[in-house]
Amino acid sequence: MTSETTQELAAARYPKYARYLAVGSALLALIFLAVITAVWIAVYTAPPSLYPGEIQLLTRAQAQDVLNTYAPATTDAPRYDIPTGVLIEAVEFKGPYTLQTSGFIWQRYADTLPTDLDRGVVLPEAESTTWTKVYETHQGAETLVGWSFKATMRQEFDYSKYPLDRQIIWFQMWHPDFERNVYLTPDFEGYPSLEPTILPGVDPDFVVENWFSEGSYFSYRLNRYNTNFGLADYDPQQQDPELYFNINLKRGLLSPLIARLIVPVVILLQLFVIVLVIGSDNKRLEQFGVRPGAVIFTCAAFFFAVLVAENALRDEVKSYGLVYLESVHLLTYLFILGVAVNSVLLVAKPNLALFRDNDNMWVEVLYWPVLFGVLMVVTLLTFNLFAASPR
């Protein structure tokens, strides 16, 4: 087939305004893609947020204000404050909701405290904990005790925004004698600064695979329990300020994008090539060696490829619901089905109004705007940008 013949077929296939439609389609798709990119950049570069309801502790005055408000000392029930420091050396994800951690915890016990007061820390959310006393020394008017620990913890993380999700690893700490009005406070003397961005309480060589550490800080969370732990004098309805040490993590994007996104992206590109090739013109189909039946089998192969990729994603995340990146896989399923139906209709119903005058032009023109438009809406809904108040 000569180039002149090909040009004649192309001219007969589409109306004169097809070029303007193609340009408009490309511009609209690029606008949607730009919005998605802007949202990704804004979400990924936003500062880390606190756990809902917690009170960040940067100074001694802040800690004392919280304790004086929610656990005031009285003549009948004096309050004992125990300065407690933390150094986290390692955290490893053993599963989506399982952490293996290790580090040091130390405490300062003033000589004025009751001599029968227990010493130590309880990590109530740990499945198992191993403690080893490293040192105990008397300095000034206090006794300093330090332990190394290894703990396996279960924490419920929210992966719904994967791969733009951020997680907070927290260490909830109790004193063994919490029923005696004993409260833990950060050891402010143990750190040059508690500014979260310099990662106080985190080993300089701290690494979590595929995550970046954004900050660390102490905080109080006001917790209530539906039991008195068998203690007659404990009021479960009272809000108790409990000490937490928190590490903010941000997921690295390169690994999930390469491992989980490349399959649907490649298939969506191949589907668009099929849309460009198929049509009611038998000569063009013969030129490219395309048959409607072959398109259906190709779409079936694409479907299983995307299914395998999505299952690998769910095996990694193990989220209870859908995660953000899965929207690309779900859209790919719909586009695979759409291309298969498109190829069948072109053969079975060539006189449909959609195809009669313009062949497959409208499917080609709408392909990318529909894809990126739906992804843009999903992105805005996922990150609650529709509900954001204007500034």
ChimeraX attribute file (.defattr): number of C-alpha atoms within 10 A of each C-alpha:
attribute: neighborCount
match mode: 1-to-1
recipient: residues
	/A:1	7
	/A:2	7
	/A:3	8
	/A:4	9
	/A:5	10
	/A:6	13
	/A:7	11
	/A:8	11
	/A:9	14
	/A:10	12
	/A:11	12
	/A:12	13
	/A:13	18
	/A:14	15
	/A:15	13
	/A:16	10
	/A:17	8
	/A:18	16
	/A:19	12
	/A:20	10
	/A:21	16
	/A:22	16
	/A:23	12
	/A:24	14
	/A:25	19
	/A:26	16
	/A:27	14
	/A:28	18
	/A:29	19
	/A:30	16
	/A:31	16
	/A:32	21
	/A:33	19
	/A:34	14
	/A:35	18
	/A:36	20
	/A:37	14
	/A:38	12
	/A:39	17
	/A:40	15
	/A:41	12
	/A:42	11
	/A:43	15
	/A:44	18
	/A:45	10
	/A:46	9
	/A:47	10
	/A:48	16
	/A:49	10
	/A:50	14
	/A:51	15
	/A:52	7
	/A:53	10
	/A:54	17
	/A:55	19
	/A:56	19
	/A:57	23
	/A:58	17
	/A:59	13
	/A:60	13
	/A:61	10
	/A:62	14
	/A:63	21
	/A:64	15
	/A:65	12
	/A:66	18
	/A:67	21
	/A:68	12
	/A:69	10
	/A:70	13
	/A:71	19
	/A:72	14
	/A:73	14
	/A:74	8
	/A:75	6
	/A:76	6
	/A:77	10
	/A:78	13
	/A:79	17
	/A:80	19
	/A:81	18
	/A:82	19
	/A:83	19
	/A:84	26
	/A:85	23
	/A:86	23
	/A:87	16
	/A:88	21
	/A:89	18
	/A:90	17
	/A:91	19
	/A:92	14
	/A:93	14
	/A:94	12
	/A:95	12
	/A:96	17
	/A:97	15
	/A:98	17
	/A:99	20
	/A:100	18
	/A:101	19
	/A:102	20
	/A:103	18
	/A:104	19
	/A:105	21
	/A:106	22
	/A:107	25
	/A:108	22
	/A:109	21
	/A:110	19
	/A:111	12
	/A:112	9
	/A:113	12
	/A:114	10
	/A:115	9
	/A:116	6
	/A:117	14
	/A:118	11
	/A:119	13
	/A:120	19
	/A:121	19
	/A:122	14
	/A:123	17
	/A:124	13
	/A:125	16
	/A:126	19
	/A:127	12
	/A:128	12
	/A:129	17
	/A:130	11
	/A:131	15
	/A:132	11
	/A:133	14
	/A:134	13
	/A:135	11
	/A:136	14
	/A:137	11
	/A:138	13
	/A:139	10
	/A:140	9
	/A:141	11
	/A:142	15
	/A:143	14
	/A:144	18
	/A:145	19
	/A:146	20
	/A:147	19
	/A:148	19
	/A:149	17
	/A:150	19
	/A:151	19
	/A:152	19
	/A:153	22
	/A:154	16
	/A:155	14
	/A:156	12
	/A:157	15
	/A:158	18
	/A:159	20
	/A:160	19
	/A:161	16
	/A:162	18
	/A:163	22
	/A:164	19
	/A:165	19
	/A:166	22
	/A:167	19
	/A:168	23
	/A:169	18
	/A:170	19
	/A:171	21
	/A:172	19
	/A:173	20
	/A:174	18
	/A:175	22
	/A:176	15
	/A:177	15
	/A:178	15
	/A:179	15
	/A:180	15
	/A:181	17
	/A:182	18
	/A:183	23
	/A:184	24
	/A:185	25
	/A:186	27
	/A:187	17
	/A:188	16
	/A:189	11
	/A:190	16
	/A:191	13
	/A:192	8
	/A:193	14
	/A:194	19
	/A:195	15
	/A:196	18
	/A:197	12
	/A:198	14
	/A:199	19
	/A:200	23
	/A:201	25
	/A:202	21
	/A:203	13
	/A:204	11
	/A:205	7
	/A:206	13
	/A:207	15
	/A:208	13
	/A:209	10
	/A:210	13
	/A:211	15
	/A:212	15
	/A:213	18
	/A:214	17
	/A:215	20
	/A:216	23
	/A:217	24
	/A:218	26
	/A:219	25
	/A:220	23
	/A:221	19
	/A:222	16
	/A:223	14
	/A:224	13
	/A:225	12
	/A:226	8
	/A:227	11
	/A:228	13
	/A:229	11
	/A:230	7
	/A:231	10
	/A:232	8
	/A:233	9
	/A:234	15
	/A:235	16
	/A:236	15
	/A:237	12
	/A:238	13
	/A:239	14
	/A:240	21
	/A:241	23
	/A:242	20
	/A:243	25
	/A:244	25
	/A:245	23
	/A:246	22
	/A:247	22
	/A:248	23
	/A:249	20
	/A:250	20
	/A:251	20
	/A:252	17
	/A:253	15
	/A:254	10
	/A:255	12
	/A:256	17
	/A:257	12
	/A:258	10
	/A:259	12
	/A:260	22
	/A:261	19
	/A:262	13
	/A:263	19
	/A:264	24
	/A:265	15
	/A:266	11
	/A:267	19
	/A:268	23
	/A:269	12
	/A:270	14
	/A:271	23
	/A:272	16
	/A:273	12
	/A:274	19
	/A:275	20
	/A:276	14
	/A:277	17
	/A:278	23
	/A:279	25
	/A:280	21
	/A:281	16
	/A:282	12
	/A:283	13
	/A:284	16
	/A:285	15
	/A:286	10
	/A:287	10
	/A:288	10
	/A:289	10
	/A:290	16
	/A:291	15
	/A:292	19
	/A:293	12
	/A:294	13
	/A:295	21
	/A:296	19
	/A:297	12
	/A:298	15
	/A:299	23
	/A:300	14
	/A:301	13
	/A:302	21
	/A:303	20
	/A:304	12
	/A:305	14
	/A:306	23
	/A:307	18
	/A:308	12
	/A:309	19
	/A:310	21
	/A:311	14
	/A:312	14
	/A:313	19
	/A:314	16
	/A:315	11
	/A:316	12
	/A:317	19
	/A:318	16
	/A:319	18
	/A:320	10
	/A:321	10
	/A:322	15
	/A:323	20
	/A:324	20
	/A:325	21
	/A:326	22
	/A:327	15
	/A:328	21
	/A:329	22
	/A:330	15
	/A:331	16
	/A:332	23
	/A:333	19
	/A:334	12
	/A:335	21
	/A:336	23
	/A:337	15
	/A:338	15
	/A:339	21
	/A:340	23
	/A:341	14
	/A:342	21
	/A:343	22
	/A:344	17
	/A:345	18
	/A:346	21
	/A:347	16
	/A:348	11
	/A:349	14
	/A:350	18
	/A:351	14
	/A:352	12
	/A:353	10
	/A:354	16
	/A:355	18
	/A:356	13
	/A:357	15
	/A:358	16
	/A:359	23
	/A:360	24
	/A:361	20
	/A:362	14
	/A:363	18
	/A:364	19
	/A:365	19
	/A:366	16
	/A:367	19
	/A:368	22
	/A:369	21
	/A:370	17
	/A:371	18
	/A:372	21
	/A:373	19
	/A:374	16
	/A:375	21
	/A:376	20
	/A:377	15
	/A:378	16
	/A:379	22
	/A:380	17
	/A:381	12
	/A:382	14
	/A:383	17
	/A:384	10
	/A:385	12
	/A:386	11
	/A:387	9
	/A:388	9
	/A:389	6
	/A:390	4
	/A:391	3
